[in-house]
């Protein structure tokens, strides 16, 4: 291997190591921090625990409130994913397969949502949720999250659907297959990568959402894990080992969901990038 080719490879490796350090560093501190005492955590935050104390993890796993927070987050996140996939896939299919007056204008209007900050809409959103009588309920979080996630989801679905073979639809149409039947029997089964991609994006965004549940949920029985984290941190402000153990256990579902779907994500994102 020549020197000219070795230097770029070493540079890429160095950049990769830096990125991995920034990504895994905080996660490693959180995982190991849950096994340490406060003194050891302050003295050596990045080192391995001298004694693997499982007290904090065990206490959380035996706490009904912890499971309540996770259950609420899971209900809201999975409902958001299902609703997002159904609405976004159906809308994107229409934009990709049917040409009608105003389709470009409507698509541009939807894409404008990509540059609209969620925080700027929190006050009018709260008023609308209150007017519909949805405050302090799962739907107060599920419906706004779905609405704000539609812009990106429809764009990804539309790009993917446009790359499906046109000959497939033409052959199905000759056999008497309409748009709706073709969507359910052919388009969706061929769209596993983009379904997984959009599903992961929607799940992670919903799982980590803090601002919206904070504004529209008041009952502690409906708290999601970020609100539970706020409550837990208030109770154990100085005991950072307990807080880190809580963080570790609550991010695991999102990590597992992402790892399970990762082989589809790249295919979903790049599926519409190249024709042919």
C-alpha positions in Angstrom: 0.0 0.0 0.0 1.4 3.3 -1.0 1.8 6.3 1.3 -0.7 8.4 -0.8 -3.4 5.7 -0.3 -2.6 5.1 3.4 -3.0 8.7 4.5 -6.7 9.0 3.4 -7.5 5.7 5.1 -5.9 6.7 8.3 -7.7 10.0 8.2 -11.1 8.2 7.7 -10.3 5.9 10.5 -9.4 8.8 12.9 -12.6 10.6 12.0 -14.6 7.4 12.6 -13.0 6.9 16.0 -13.8 10.5 17.0 -17.4 10.0 16.0 -17.7 6.7 17.8 -16.2 8.3 20.9 -18.7 11.1 20.9 -21.6 8.7 20.4 -20.6 5.9 22.8 -18.8 8.0 25.4 -22.0 9.4 27.1 -23.7 6.1 26.8 -20.8 4.3 28.4 -20.7 6.8 31.3 -24.5 6.4 31.8 -24.3 2.5 31.8 -21.3 2.3 34.1 -22.4 5.2 36.3 -25.4 3.2 37.4 -23.1 0.6 39.0 -20.9 3.2 40.9 -21.2 5.0 44.1 -21.5 8.8 44.0 -17.9 9.3 45.2 -16.5 6.8 42.6 -18.6 8.5 39.9 -17.2 11.9 40.7 -13.6 10.6 41.0 -13.6 8.4 37.9 -16.6 9.0 35.6 -15.1 7.2 32.6 -13.6 4.3 34.3 -15.0 0.8 35.1 -16.6 0.4 38.5 -14.4 -1.0 41.2 -17.5 -2.9 42.5 -20.4 -3.7 40.3 -23.3 -2.6 42.5 -26.6 -3.6 41.0 -28.7 -1.9 43.8 -29.9 1.0 41.7 -30.8 -1.0 38.6 -32.6 -3.6 40.8 -34.5 -0.9 42.7 -35.7 0.6 39.4 -36.8 -2.7 37.9 -38.8 -3.4 41.0 -40.4 0.1 41.0 -44.0 0.0 39.6 -43.7 3.7 38.8 -40.8 3.1 36.5 -42.7 0.5 34.5 -45.7 2.9 34.4 -43.5 5.5 32.7 -42.2 3.0 30.2 -45.6 1.7 29.5 -47.0 5.1 28.8 -44.1 5.9 26.5 -44.5 2.6 24.7 -48.3 3.1 24.1 -47.8 6.6 22.8 -44.7 5.8 20.6 -46.2 2.7 19.0 -49.5 4.4 18.4 -47.7 7.3 16.8 -45.7 4.9 14.6 -48.8 3.0 13.4 -50.8 6.2 12.7 -47.8 7.8 11.0 -47.2 4.8 8.7 -50.8 4.5 7.7 -51.4 8.1 7.0 -48.0 8.9 5.4 -47.9 5.8 3.2 -51.4 6.4 1.9 -50.8 10.1 1.2 -47.4 9.5 -0.4 -48.9 6.8 -2.6 -51.5 9.2 -4.0 -48.7 11.8 -4.7 -46.5 9.2 -6.3 -49.1 7.4 -8.5 -51.9 9.8 -9.2 -51.6 13.1 -11.1 -54.2 15.6 -10.1 -54.7 19.4 -10.1 -52.8 21.1 -7.2 -50.7 18.0 -6.3 -47.4 20.0 -6.5 -48.8 22.8 -4.5 -50.1 20.4 -1.8 -46.8 18.6 -1.7 -44.9 21.9 -1.4 -47.2 22.9 1.5 -46.5 19.6 3.3 -42.7 20.0 2.8 -42.9 23.5 4.3 -43.5 21.7 7.6 -39.9 20.5 7.5 -38.7 24.0 8.3 -41.4 24.8 10.8 -40.0 24.5 14.4 -42.2 22.5 16.7 -41.6 24.7 19.7 -43.1 27.8 17.9 -46.4 26.0 17.6 -46.6 24.8 21.2 -49.0 27.5 22.4 -51.6 27.3 19.6 -51.2 23.5 19.8 -52.1 23.6 23.5 -55.1 25.7 22.8 -56.4 23.4 20.1 -55.8 20.3 22.2 -57.7 22.0 25.0 -60.6 23.0 22.7 -60.9 19.4 21.5 -61.0 18.1 25.1 -57.9 16.0 24.7 -55.8 17.4 27.5 -54.3 14.9 29.9 -54.8 12.0 27.6 -52.6 9.8 25.3 -54.2 11.4 22.2 -53.0 14.9 23.2 -49.5 13.6 22.5 -50.2 11.0 19.7 -52.1 13.2 17.3 -49.7 16.3 17.3 -46.7 14.0 17.0 -48.2 12.3 14.1 -49.1 15.6 12.4 -45.6 17.0 12.8 -44.0 13.9 11.6 -46.0 13.6 8.3 -43.8 16.0 6.3 -40.6 14.0 6.4 -42.5 10.7 6.4 -44.5 11.5 3.2 -41.3 12.8 1.5 -39.5 9.5 2.2 -42.4 7.3 1.2 -43.1 9.3 -2.0 -39.4 9.1 -3.1 -39.4 5.3 -2.5 -42.8 4.7 -4.2 -41.7 6.6 -7.3 -38.9 4.1 -7.9 -41.1 1.0 -7.9 -41.4 -0.5 -11.4 -44.2 1.2 -13.4 -44.6 -2.1 -15.4 -45.9 -3.8 -12.2 -48.8 -1.4 -11.8 -49.6 -1.5 -15.6 -49.7 -5.3 -15.5 -51.9 -5.2 -12.4 -54.2 -2.6 -13.9 -54.7 -4.8 -17.0 -55.8 -7.6 -14.7 -58.4 -5.3 -13.1 -56.4 -4.2 -10.1 -57.3 -0.7 -8.9 -55.2 1.8 -7.0 -56.4 0.8 -3.5 -55.9 -2.9 -4.1 -52.5 -2.3 -5.7 -51.5 -0.3 -2.7 -52.4 -3.0 -0.1 -51.3 -6.1 -2.1 -48.2 -4.9 -4.0 -46.9 -1.5 -2.8 -46.8 -2.1 0.9 -45.3 -5.6 0.8 -42.5 -4.2 -1.4 -41.9 -1.3 0.9 -40.5 -3.0 4.0 -37.2 -0.9 4.0 -39.0 2.4 3.9 -41.7 1.3 6.4 -38.9 0.3 8.9 -37.1 3.6 8.2 -40.0 5.8 8.8 -41.1 3.7 11.8 -37.7 4.1 13.5 -37.7 7.8 12.9 -41.3 8.2 14.3 -40.6 5.9 17.3 -37.3 7.6 18.4 -38.8 11.1 18.0 -41.9 10.1 20.0 -39.9 8.2 22.6 -37.6 11.1 23.4 -40.3 13.9 23.2 -40.3 16.0 26.3 -41.8 19.4 25.5 -45.2 18.2 24.2 -46.0 15.8 27.1 -44.8 18.4 29.5 -47.4 20.9 28.2 -50.4 18.6 27.6 -50.1 16.0 30.4 -50.7 16.8 34.0 -51.6 13.5 35.6 -48.6 11.6 36.9 -50.3 8.3 35.9 -49.9 9.4 32.2 -46.2 10.6 32.5 -43.9 9.4 29.7 -40.3 8.5 30.6 -38.9 12.0 30.0 -41.4 13.4 32.5 -40.7 10.6 34.8 -37.0 11.4 34.5 -37.7 15.0 35.5 -39.7 13.7 38.5 -37.1 11.2 39.4 -34.3 13.7 39.1 -36.2 16.0 41.5 -36.4 13.2 44.1 -32.7 12.1 43.7 -31.0 15.3 42.7 -27.7 14.5 44.3 -27.7 10.8 43.6 -26.4 10.8 40.0 -25.8 7.1 40.0 -29.6 6.5 40.4 -30.3 9.1 37.6 -27.8 7.4 35.2 -29.3 4.0 35.9 -32.7 5.4 35.1 -31.4 6.9 31.8 -29.8 3.6 30.8 -32.9 1.6 31.3 -35.2 4.0 29.6 -33.1 4.4 26.4 -32.8 0.6 25.9 -36.1 0.2 24.1 -35.2 2.9 21.5 -31.8 1.3 21.0 -33.3 -2.2 20.6 -35.9 -0.9 18.2 -33.2 0.8 16.1 -30.8 -2.2 16.1 -33.6 -4.5 15.1 -34.5 -2.3 12.1 -31.0 -1.1 11.1 -30.6 -3.4 8.2 -33.6 -1.9 6.5 -32.8 1.8 7.3 -30.0 2.3 4.7 -32.0 0.5 2.1 -35.0 2.6 2.9 -33.1 5.9 2.7 -31.2 5.0 -0.5 -34.0 3.1 -2.2 -35.2 6.2 -4.0 -31.8 7.7 -4.6 -31.0 5.9 -7.8 -33.2 5.1 -10.7 -33.1 1.8 -12.6 
